[in-house]
């Protein structure tokens, strides 16, 4: 699937900072799975922490044309929170990072607290410690971000919950997938459709989006 552009530049979009220092955070250093302090039975489906490169979120969002104030932004496998902090610079209804590793949760929360005040525009920014496969999605419109944080088993559980939310309340929901290793898992779900793609990312949407 080749990238295509549809709609106008999203409301309130602005160019993101290009360094952690400009945001006032520390998120760059990778963390291997065995250093995440996860229970042994959870390590097999976990992936190492690595921060999303600067500019990626801008590239993914630019064609969506959504009104940010109507959406909750959810980063599943939020790691140290770089994407959460970048999303906080846009006027989302709420920004939520979900992370299983208690060590990364501590860092992510510290980064949110340290986030440069001149950048932050979202009124509510939260880091939730927990399993992405058990996260209850908001009833309203949502943008869900993934940087390949876990394997297909957890991804399938995420999609199960997303489908339930979709059936209970069919509103626009987008899944933004960076380094999409398991697009086949998404393509098997009839409630999702591919809408856009770049060199190293793909976006999917529910029928209402």
C-alpha positions in Angstrom: 0.0 0.0 0.0 1.5 3.3 -1.0 1.1 6.4 1.0 -1.8 8.7 0.1 -2.9 12.0 1.4 -6.5 12.7 2.3 -8.1 15.6 4.1 -6.4 18.8 5.3 -3.7 19.2 7.8 -5.1 18.3 11.2 -6.4 21.1 13.4 -3.9 22.7 15.7 -0.9 20.8 14.2 2.5 22.3 14.7 6.0 21.1 14.1 7.3 19.0 17.0 10.6 19.6 18.8 13.4 17.4 17.4 15.3 16.6 20.7 14.4 15.4 24.1 16.2 18.4 25.6 13.8 20.7 23.7 10.9 18.9 25.4 12.6 18.8 28.8 12.5 15.0 29.0 14.9 12.0 28.9 13.7 9.2 26.8 16.3 8.3 24.2 18.2 5.4 25.8 16.9 1.9 24.8 16.1 -0.7 27.4 16.3 -4.5 26.8 13.5 -6.8 27.8 15.4 -8.4 30.6 15.8 -4.9 32.2 12.1 -4.0 32.2 11.3 -5.7 35.5 8.5 -7.8 33.9 7.3 -11.1 35.3 9.0 -14.0 33.5 5.8 -15.2 31.8 5.3 -11.7 30.3 8.8 -11.4 28.8 8.2 -13.7 25.8 5.6 -11.4 24.2 7.4 -8.1 25.2 9.8 -6.1 23.0 12.7 -3.9 24.0 12.0 -0.3 24.7 13.2 2.1 21.9 11.9 5.6 21.5 10.0 6.6 18.4 12.1 8.9 16.2 11.2 12.5 16.1 9.1 13.5 13.2 7.3 10.2 12.9 4.1 11.3 14.7 4.0 14.4 12.6 4.2 12.4 9.4 1.4 10.0 10.5 -1.0 12.7 11.8 -0.6 15.2 8.9 -3.1 13.5 6.6 -5.8 12.5 9.1 -7.5 15.9 9.2 -9.1 15.2 12.6 -10.1 17.7 15.2 -7.8 16.9 18.1 -10.1 18.3 20.8 -12.6 15.6 20.0 -10.1 12.7 20.4 -8.4 10.9 23.2 -4.8 9.9 22.2 -3.7 6.5 23.6 -0.1 5.2 23.3 0.0 1.5 24.0 3.4 0.4 25.2 4.3 4.0 26.1 7.8 3.2 27.3 9.5 6.3 28.6 6.7 8.5 27.3 8.3 10.4 24.3 5.2 10.0 22.1 2.9 10.9 25.1 4.9 14.0 25.6 4.8 14.9 21.9 1.0 14.3 21.7 0.6 16.5 24.8 1.7 19.4 22.6 -1.5 19.1 20.6 -5.0 20.0 21.9 -6.2 16.5 22.5 -9.2 15.9 24.8 -6.8 13.6 26.8 -3.5 11.9 26.3 -2.9 8.5 27.9 0.2 6.3 27.9 -0.2 2.6 28.9 2.9 0.8 30.0 3.4 -2.6 31.7 7.0 -2.1 32.9 7.1 -0.4 36.3 10.6 0.9 35.6 9.5 2.6 32.4 6.3 3.9 34.0 8.4 5.7 36.6 10.5 7.3 33.9 7.5 8.2 31.8 5.7 9.9 34.7 8.8 11.9 35.5 9.0 13.0 31.8 5.4 14.1 31.8 6.1 16.2 35.0 9.2 17.7 33.4 7.6 18.4 30.0 8.2 22.0 28.9 5.1 24.1 29.8 5.3 26.1 26.6 4.9 22.9 24.6 2.0 21.3 26.4 -1.5 21.9 25.1 -3.5 18.8 26.2 -5.3 19.5 29.5 -5.0 16.0 30.8 -2.0 13.7 30.4 -1.7 10.4 32.2 0.6 7.4 32.4 -1.2 4.2 33.3 0.7 1.2 34.6 -0.9 -2.0 33.2 -1.4 -4.5 30.5 -2.4 -3.0 27.1 -4.5 -6.1 26.4 -6.7 -5.2 29.4 -7.0 -1.5 28.7 -10.6 -0.3 28.3 -10.8 2.1 25.4 -12.7 5.4 25.7 -16.2 5.4 24.4 -15.6 8.4 22.2 -13.2 9.0 19.2 -9.7 7.8 19.8 -6.3 7.7 18.2 -4.2 4.6 19.2 -0.5 4.6 18.7 1.8 1.5 18.6 5.5 1.3 18.1 5.5 -2.5 17.8 5.6 -2.8 21.6 4.5 -6.4 21.9 3.9 -9.6 20.0 0.8 -10.9 18.2 -0.8 -12.4 21.3 -1.1 -9.1 23.2 -2.0 -7.3 19.9 -4.9 -9.7 19.4 -6.2 -9.0 22.9 -5.9 -5.3 22.3 -8.0 -5.7 19.1 -10.5 -7.8 20.9 -11.2 -5.0 23.3 -11.1 -2.4 20.5 -13.7 -4.4 18.6 -16.0 -4.6 21.7 -15.7 -0.8 22.1 -16.5 -0.4 18.4 -19.6 -2.6 18.6 -20.9 -0.9 21.7 -20.3 2.6 20.4 -19.4 3.0 16.7 -17.4 6.2 16.6 -14.2 7.1 14.6 -11.2 5.2 15.9 -7.7 5.2 14.3 -4.8 2.9 14.9 -1.4 4.4 14.1 1.2 1.6 13.8 4.9 2.5 13.6 7.2 -0.3 12.4 4.2 -2.5 11.8 5.5 -6.1 12.2 2.0 -7.7 12.6 -0.2 -6.0 10.1 -1.6 -9.4 9.2 -3.2 -9.5 12.7 -5.0 -6.2 12.0 -6.0 -7.2 8.4 -7.9 -10.2 9.7 -10.3 -7.9 11.7 -13.2 -6.9 9.6 -14.0 -3.8 11.7 -10.7 -2.3 10.7 -9.6 -1.0 7.2 -6.2 0.2 6.1 -6.3 3.9 5.1 -2.8 5.2 4.8 0.9 4.1 4.9 4.4 5.5 4.8 7.8 3.8 4.5 7.7 2.5 8.1 4.2 3.0 9.3 0.6 2.2 8.5 -2.8 3.5 9.7 -6.0 1.7 10.1 -9.5 3.0 10.9 -12.9 1.8 11.9 -15.7 2.1 9.4 -16.9 5.4 10.9 -13.6 7.2 10.5 
